[in-house]
Amino acid sequence: MILDKDGNITTVSQEHSTLVTFIDNLNTKYTDIQKDHLIINLFSFETLTANDILEFKDLAEQHTSANKSFVLVTGKVSYDDVPEGINVVPTLQEARDIISMEEIERDLGL
């Protein structure tokens, strides 16, 4: 698992792993990164489905309930194909933009 911290944002990625192993590793390391906004980079996975994205639902809900952003990055699954409450974007820049917008909303109490 690769953790790249930039300020209060941690980007998590994985090379040469299955999705199940990646999620297990993420859950294991979660206590170390739970206070940061998280970008989960899924570019290394050749195939992903909406059902695969649902595997992140519990962690996403837990993280956002602590007023932190949780964004998945992949171009293989459309935002429209996943349930509300899971942020999916196609680029890392869009993930950073989502985090910035959510920080503004939290600051404004929205």
C-alpha positions as CSV (number, residue, x, y, z in Angstrom):
1,M,0.0,0.0,0.0
2,I,1.3,3.4,-0.9
3,L,0.3,6.4,1.2
4,D,1.1,9.9,-0.1
5,K,0.4,12.7,2.4
6,D,0.0,16.3,1.3
7,G,-1.1,18.5,4.1
8,N,-4.4,17.1,5.4
9,I,-5.0,14.9,2.4
10,T,-3.7,11.4,2.1
11,T,-3.8,9.6,-1.3
12,V,-3.9,5.8,-1.0
13,S,-2.9,3.6,-3.9
14,Q,-1.8,0.0,-4.4
15,E,0.2,-1.7,-7.1
16,H,-0.1,-5.4,-8.1
17,S,-2.8,-6.4,-5.7
18,T,-6.4,-7.6,-5.7
19,L,-9.2,-5.4,-4.6
20,V,-9.9,-7.6,-1.6
21,T,-6.3,-7.3,-0.4
22,F,-6.3,-3.6,-1.1
23,I,-9.4,-3.1,1.1
24,D,-8.0,-5.3,3.8
25,N,-4.8,-3.3,3.8
26,L,-6.8,0.0,3.8
27,N,-8.8,-1.1,6.8
28,T,-5.6,-2.2,8.6
29,K,-3.9,1.2,8.0
30,Y,-7.1,3.2,8.6
31,T,-6.3,4.3,12.2
32,D,-3.1,5.9,10.9
33,I,-4.9,8.0,8.3
34,Q,-8.4,8.5,9.7
35,K,-7.8,12.2,10.6
36,D,-7.0,13.1,6.9
37,H,-9.2,13.6,3.9
38,L,-8.7,10.4,1.8
39,I,-8.3,10.0,-1.9
40,I,-8.4,6.4,-2.9
41,N,-6.6,5.9,-6.2
42,L,-8.0,2.9,-8.0
43,F,-6.1,3.4,-11.3
44,S,-4.0,0.3,-10.8
45,F,-7.1,-2.0,-11.1
46,E,-7.7,-3.1,-14.6
47,T,-11.3,-4.0,-14.1
48,L,-13.8,-2.4,-11.6
49,T,-17.5,-2.6,-11.4
50,A,-20.1,-0.7,-9.4
51,N,-20.3,-3.7,-7.1
52,D,-16.6,-3.4,-6.4
53,I,-17.1,0.3,-5.5
54,L,-19.8,-0.8,-3.0
55,E,-17.0,-2.6,-1.0
56,F,-15.9,0.9,0.1
57,K,-19.3,2.0,1.3
58,D,-19.0,1.3,5.0
59,L,-15.6,2.9,5.2
60,A,-16.7,5.9,3.2
61,E,-19.7,6.4,5.5
62,Q,-17.6,6.0,8.6
63,H,-15.0,8.5,7.3
64,T,-17.5,11.1,6.2
65,S,-19.5,10.9,9.5
66,A,-16.3,12.2,11.1
67,N,-16.5,15.3,8.8
68,K,-13.7,14.1,6.5
69,S,-13.8,13.7,2.8
70,F,-13.5,10.2,1.1
71,V,-13.1,10.2,-2.7
72,L,-12.6,7.2,-5.0
73,V,-10.7,7.9,-8.2
74,T,-11.3,5.7,-11.2
75,G,-12.4,6.1,-14.8
76,K,-13.9,2.6,-15.0
77,V,-17.1,3.3,-13.0
78,S,-19.4,6.2,-13.5
79,Y,-20.5,8.4,-10.6
80,D,-24.1,7.6,-11.8
81,D,-23.6,3.9,-11.2
82,V,-22.8,4.2,-7.5
83,P,-25.2,5.1,-4.6
84,E,-25.3,8.5,-3.1
85,G,-22.7,9.0,-0.4
86,I,-19.8,7.6,-2.3
87,N,-17.8,10.1,-4.3
88,V,-16.3,8.7,-7.5
89,V,-14.4,10.9,-9.9
90,P,-12.2,10.1,-12.9
91,T,-9.1,12.2,-12.0
92,L,-6.9,13.0,-9.0
93,Q,-7.5,16.7,-9.6
94,E,-11.2,16.3,-9.4
95,A,-10.8,14.4,-6.1
96,R,-8.9,17.4,-4.7
97,D,-11.6,19.7,-6.0
98,I,-14.3,17.7,-4.3
99,I,-12.3,17.9,-1.0
100,S,-12.0,21.7,-1.4
101,M,-15.7,22.1,-2.0
102,E,-16.6,19.8,0.9
103,E,-14.3,21.8,3.2
104,I,-16.0,25.0,2.2
105,E,-19.4,23.4,2.9
106,R,-18.3,22.3,6.3
107,D,-16.9,25.7,7.1
108,L,-20.2,27.3,6.1
109,G,-22.2,24.7,8.1
110,L,-24.0,23.4,5.1
